[in-house]
Amino acid sequence: MESRLPLIRHPAQGFNASQQLIKSDRGSMLTMSDDNVMMKQIVGTHAPDGREVDVKPLLHLVEDILKRATQQIDTSLTTSQAHAEMEDKTHQVNFVSMLDALSYTIDRISCEIAYKSLEGTDAHATTVALFNMLQSYSWDAKLVLTLAAFALNYGEFWLLAQIYSSNQLAKSMAILRQLPSIMEHSGPLKPRFDAINNLIKVMMDVARCVVEFKDLPPAYISNEVPALSTAMAHIPTAVYWTMRSVVACAAQITSLTTMGHEFSISTTVAWELSSLAHKLSNILDHLKKQLATCYQHIDEKRNVESFQVLKNLFEMIHIDNMKVLKALIYARDDIQPLIDGSSKKRVHLDVLRRKNVLLLISGLDMSNDELSILEQIYNESRPHEARLDSQYEVVWVPIVDGSVQSDPILKEKFESMQSSMPWFTVYHPSLIEKAVIRFIKEVWHFRNKPILVVLDPQGKVVCPNALHMMWIWGSSAFPFTSLREESLWRDETWRLELLVDGIDPVILNWIKEGKYIFLYGGDDEEWARKFTNTARAVAQAARIPLEMVYVGKSSKREKIRRVIATITVEKLSYVWQDLTMIWFFWTRLESMLYSKIQLGKLDDHDPMMQEIKKLLSYDREGGWAVLSNGSNVVANGHKTTALQTLLEYDLWKEQVPVKGFDLAFRDHQGRIHDISRPCCRFDFPMTTGRIPGTMKCPECNRTMEKFSTFLCCHDEVIPDELFK
């Protein structure tokens, strides 16, 4: 370092020079208000020669020096990862090579700052001199090289301060620089060092921000983006004021080593440094806002690219499912992205290799009843795994916004759901990329309601949502493919077991006994009273074994509770006390409709589907009744026609011995229905995902009109509270 100027003390000259520096610096800050003129001068010095300097390793080294040198440094300067990088041998070789090329320039800057500080040169003039010296470098390189020169002097100052008491060579050098005296008066010096430390922190923050702009990937952002062009226009200003702050900090250290501690008591110094820190902070805030906007733009571009890659991936043929699963869940191998529900241990995606994978996709609003029924079906279907070609696994993919990390309630909800699941779960929602979430919503039609996407061992989608067939047929729907779903529908018939299978064994026993059965629903207590009393009287008159069961309604749960209470107290009929059974009954019915929509066979000429659609429509219009003779469903009508048919028993009782009670009831109800047909109505929540564009009426087969409806039933809170 022979080229560096020695810092020799000349008391009178040093005092006057420092006073002049402070005065001129403050004066220039106050009087040079026309930043445009000043920056025009600075930009005029900029003449880059095209050389590319990777300043990040040098910036990391500067951070390390300032971190260790500053007495009360803020923890934000800690860059352990950056310093760990520098331990890499290859990086070290490249870094040393870079320093060989830049050390002369760094030394020149250091000497220039020291010399002009001693001479009392105006801070702006000193800064301009540095820009002239560095005219051929890019803006980020100018800034980092200047910071490196400052770190060289500042680090030497504090190195001596830290070791002079235990090292004789350092002690002798420290005496020449008056360090023992300065350290003895460290109390009065604290405001000055605090101000220097604060300014250094802001300087380094600005430097990191400027370097970040330089590192933005050109493949995803260009100067045509307003945020980047705005930032690039302001970077010369940020570099200027940071370099000017370097000059100010260096002047304070020079004044200490040339004049001793006597001058340090002045509060003027702290004011100057804090003013610079305030100005730099404002500049930094502006740059950070632009940088955040740039990163948002880059993320959007990357997400678009990733989304397209994902779409293309599902159009390809693969030898196994790993590429697809990595793209959906987690692409890298640095962590274990799954939790095994049985052992509660983290595992790699390899556990799913070449297996049928059922992706359970949902938010955090799945009800306990949904989860418990799914778990029951999951456990029932596990014995199928005795065959190698039947192996499958379920993986919960949580679609949750970023607030789950900061919101303790959401975090607890996620962890509670995760711990209750016996299958595999994604370790944390943050692992699911934005592009994947977009793909799930746009391609797989996820709209907050849970879906179960089935992938075969090669990662091909074999069913876009298997939940419908799971609700309808349970484990017998294994392996939950669309082909299996179509096969099950082909074998299905319009029978009472289709409506109540897996819900209530009492009704299954009635079927075995060959009894007549009325399933009825709605929320009208008075109608339920009239219907059940009339039905019982007609059954006695016709001398038939009749059972009745109230199965509620798909909504308005509070009203359902009141109807259940009335039926129970008055002993009107058998009733499902457990609202979980009512929920499952209507979920299965809706699943039958959604299953047909998913298969694209909603409006084909299927008498069974027409009856299911009627039942769902009647539920929306108030109430209904279904009559079966054992397993055979013979009549399905709106509450008005069902009750009127019973009230008019005398008009058709003579047909009972001829046709049988069930057919006689059906024929008379049909005649009433032809006279007064109730409107048919279907409601599809926007969260359903797959909403048909058109729909045929189950009564008259005309194309139904389509409306947008806003609905609130007041008592429809989150599903978890449904059955408490």
URBEL-V252017 format. One record per backbone hydrogen bond with DSSP energy under -1.0 kcal/mol. NH is the residue of the N-H (numbers start at 1). CO is the residue of the C=O. If there is no record, write none. Layout:
# URBEL-V252017
nh=NH co=CO
nh=NH co=CO
This chain:
# URBEL-V252017
nh=4 co=1
nh=8 co=6
nh=14 co=10
nh=15 co=11
nh=16 co=12
nh=17 co=13
nh=18 co=14
nh=19 co=15
nh=20 co=16
nh=21 co=17
nh=22 co=18
nh=23 co=19
nh=24 co=20
nh=25 co=21
nh=26 co=22
nh=27 co=23
nh=28 co=24
nh=29 co=25
nh=30 co=26
nh=31 co=27
nh=32 co=28
nh=33 co=31
nh=35 co=33
nh=38 co=34
nh=39 co=35
nh=40 co=36
nh=41 co=37
nh=42 co=38
nh=43 co=39
nh=44 co=40
nh=45 co=42
nh=46 co=43
nh=47 co=135
nh=49 co=136
nh=55 co=53
nh=59 co=55
nh=60 co=56
nh=61 co=57
nh=62 co=58
nh=63 co=59
nh=64 co=60
nh=65 co=61
nh=66 co=62
nh=67 co=63
nh=68 co=64
nh=69 co=65
nh=70 co=66
nh=77 co=74
nh=78 co=75
nh=83 co=79
nh=84 co=80
nh=85 co=81
nh=86 co=82
nh=87 co=84
nh=88 co=85
nh=92 co=88
nh=93 co=89
nh=94 co=90
nh=95 co=91
nh=96 co=92
nh=97 co=93
nh=98 co=94
nh=99 co=95
nh=100 co=96
nh=101 co=97
nh=102 co=98
nh=103 co=99
nh=106 co=102
nh=107 co=103
nh=108 co=104
nh=109 co=105
nh=110 co=106
nh=111 co=107
nh=112 co=108
nh=113 co=109
nh=114 co=110
nh=115 co=111
nh=116 co=112
nh=117 co=113
nh=118 co=114
nh=119 co=115
nh=121 co=116
nh=126 co=122
nh=127 co=123
nh=128 co=124
nh=129 co=125
nh=130 co=126
nh=131 co=127
nh=132 co=128
nh=133 co=129
nh=134 co=130
nh=137 co=134
nh=142 co=138
nh=143 co=139
nh=144 co=140
nh=145 co=141
nh=146 co=142
nh=147 co=143
nh=148 co=144
nh=149 co=145
nh=150 co=146
nh=151 co=147
nh=152 co=148
nh=153 co=149
nh=154 co=150
nh=155 co=151
nh=156 co=152
nh=157 co=153
nh=158 co=154
nh=159 co=155
nh=160 co=156
nh=161 co=157
nh=162 co=158
nh=163 co=159
nh=164 co=160
nh=166 co=163
nh=167 co=163
nh=171 co=167
nh=172 co=168
nh=173 co=169
nh=174 co=170
nh=175 co=171
nh=176 co=172
nh=177 co=173
nh=178 co=175
nh=179 co=174
nh=182 co=178
nh=183 co=179
nh=184 co=180
nh=185 co=181
nh=186 co=183
nh=189 co=185
nh=190 co=187
nh=193 co=189
nh=194 co=190
nh=195 co=191
nh=196 co=192
nh=197 co=193
nh=198 co=194
nh=199 co=195
nh=200 co=196
nh=201 co=197
nh=202 co=198
nh=203 co=199
nh=204 co=200
nh=205 co=201
nh=206 co=202
nh=207 co=203
nh=208 co=204
nh=209 co=205
nh=210 co=206
nh=211 co=207
nh=212 co=208
nh=213 co=209
nh=214 co=210
nh=215 co=211
nh=216 co=213
nh=220 co=217
nh=225 co=222
nh=229 co=225
nh=230 co=226
nh=231 co=227
nh=232 co=228
nh=233 co=229
nh=235 co=231
nh=238 co=234
nh=239 co=235
nh=240 co=236
nh=241 co=237
nh=242 co=238
nh=243 co=239
nh=244 co=240
nh=245 co=241
nh=246 co=242
nh=247 co=243
nh=248 co=244
nh=249 co=245
nh=250 co=246
nh=251 co=247
nh=252 co=248
nh=253 co=249
nh=254 co=250
nh=255 co=251
nh=256 co=252
nh=257 co=253
nh=258 co=254
nh=259 co=255
nh=260 co=256
nh=266 co=263
nh=271 co=267
nh=272 co=268
nh=273 co=269
nh=274 co=270
nh=275 co=271
nh=276 co=272
nh=277 co=273
nh=278 co=274
nh=279 co=275
nh=280 co=276
nh=281 co=277
nh=282 co=278
nh=283 co=279
nh=284 co=280
nh=285 co=281
nh=286 co=282
nh=287 co=283
nh=288 co=284
nh=289 co=285
nh=290 co=286
nh=291 co=287
nh=292 co=288
nh=293 co=289
nh=294 co=290
nh=295 co=291
nh=296 co=292
nh=297 co=293
nh=298 co=294
nh=299 co=295
nh=300 co=296
nh=301 co=297
nh=302 co=298
nh=303 co=299
nh=304 co=300
nh=305 co=301
nh=306 co=302
nh=307 co=303
nh=308 co=304
nh=309 co=305
nh=310 co=306
nh=311 co=307
nh=312 co=308
nh=313 co=309
nh=314 co=310
nh=315 co=312
nh=325 co=321
nh=326 co=322
nh=327 co=323
nh=328 co=324
nh=329 co=325
nh=338 co=347
nh=339 co=425
nh=340 co=345
nh=344 co=340
nh=347 co=338
nh=351 co=348
nh=352 co=349
nh=353 co=350
nh=355 co=352
nh=356 co=391
nh=357 co=455
nh=358 co=393
nh=359 co=453
nh=360 co=395
nh=361 co=451
nh=362 co=397
nh=371 co=367
nh=372 co=368
nh=373 co=369
nh=374 co=370
nh=375 co=371
nh=376 co=372
nh=377 co=373
nh=378 co=374
nh=379 co=375
nh=380 co=376
nh=381 co=377
nh=384 co=381
nh=385 co=382
nh=386 co=383
nh=387 co=384
nh=390 co=387
nh=391 co=388
nh=393 co=356
nh=395 co=358
nh=396 co=424
nh=397 co=360
nh=399 co=362
nh=404 co=401
nh=405 co=402
nh=407 co=403
nh=411 co=407
nh=412 co=408
nh=413 co=409
nh=414 co=410
nh=415 co=411
nh=416 co=412
nh=417 co=413
nh=418 co=414
nh=419 co=415
nh=420 co=416
nh=424 co=394
nh=425 co=339
nh=426 co=396
nh=427 co=337
nh=431 co=428
nh=432 co=429
nh=437 co=433
nh=438 co=434
nh=439 co=435
nh=440 co=436
nh=441 co=437
nh=442 co=438
nh=443 co=439
nh=444 co=439
nh=446 co=440
nh=451 co=361
nh=453 co=359
nh=454 co=463
nh=455 co=357
nh=456 co=460
nh=459 co=456
nh=462 co=454
nh=463 co=454
nh=466 co=452
nh=470 co=466
nh=471 co=467
nh=472 co=468
nh=473 co=469
nh=474 co=470
nh=476 co=473
nh=477 co=474
nh=478 co=475
nh=480 co=477
nh=482 co=462
nh=485 co=481
nh=486 co=482
nh=487 co=483
nh=488 co=484
nh=489 co=485
nh=490 co=486
nh=491 co=487
nh=495 co=493
nh=496 co=631
nh=500 co=496
nh=501 co=497
nh=503 co=500
nh=504 co=500
nh=508 co=504
nh=509 co=505
nh=510 co=506
nh=511 co=507
nh=512 co=508
nh=513 co=509
nh=514 co=511
nh=515 co=510
nh=516 co=545
nh=517 co=628
nh=518 co=547
nh=519 co=626
nh=520 co=549
nh=521 co=624
nh=522 co=552
nh=528 co=524
nh=529 co=525
nh=530 co=526
nh=531 co=527
nh=532 co=528
nh=533 co=529
nh=534 co=530
nh=535 co=531
nh=536 co=532
nh=537 co=533
nh=538 co=534
nh=539 co=535
nh=540 co=536
nh=541 co=537
nh=542 co=538
nh=544 co=539
nh=547 co=516
nh=549 co=518
nh=550 co=574
nh=551 co=520
nh=560 co=556
nh=561 co=557
nh=562 co=558
nh=563 co=559
nh=564 co=560
nh=565 co=561
nh=566 co=562
nh=567 co=563
nh=568 co=564
nh=569 co=565
nh=570 co=566
nh=572 co=567
nh=574 co=548
nh=576 co=550
nh=581 co=578
nh=582 co=578
nh=583 co=579
nh=584 co=580
nh=585 co=581
nh=586 co=582
nh=587 co=583
nh=588 co=584
nh=589 co=585
nh=590 co=586
nh=591 co=587
nh=592 co=588
nh=593 co=589
nh=594 co=590
nh=595 co=591
nh=596 co=592
nh=597 co=593
nh=598 co=594
nh=599 co=595
nh=600 co=597
nh=601 co=596
nh=606 co=604
nh=610 co=606
nh=611 co=607
nh=612 co=608
nh=613 co=609
nh=614 co=610
nh=615 co=611
nh=616 co=612
nh=617 co=613
nh=618 co=614
nh=619 co=615
nh=620 co=616
nh=621 co=617
nh=624 co=521
nh=625 co=637
nh=626 co=519
nh=627 co=635
nh=628 co=517
nh=629 co=632
nh=630 co=515
nh=632 co=629
nh=634 co=627
nh=635 co=627
nh=637 co=625
nh=639 co=623
nh=642 co=638
nh=643 co=639
nh=644 co=640
nh=645 co=641
nh=646 co=642
nh=647 co=643
nh=648 co=644
nh=649 co=646
nh=651 co=648
nh=652 co=649
nh=653 co=649
nh=655 co=652
nh=656 co=653
nh=659 co=655
nh=660 co=656
nh=664 co=660
nh=665 co=661
nh=666 co=662
nh=667 co=663
nh=668 co=664
nh=669 co=665
nh=670 co=666
nh=671 co=667
nh=672 co=668
nh=673 co=669
nh=674 co=670
nh=676 co=672
nh=688 co=685
nh=697 co=702
nh=701 co=697
nh=704 co=695
nh=715 co=713
nh=717 co=715
nh=721 co=718
nh=722 co=719
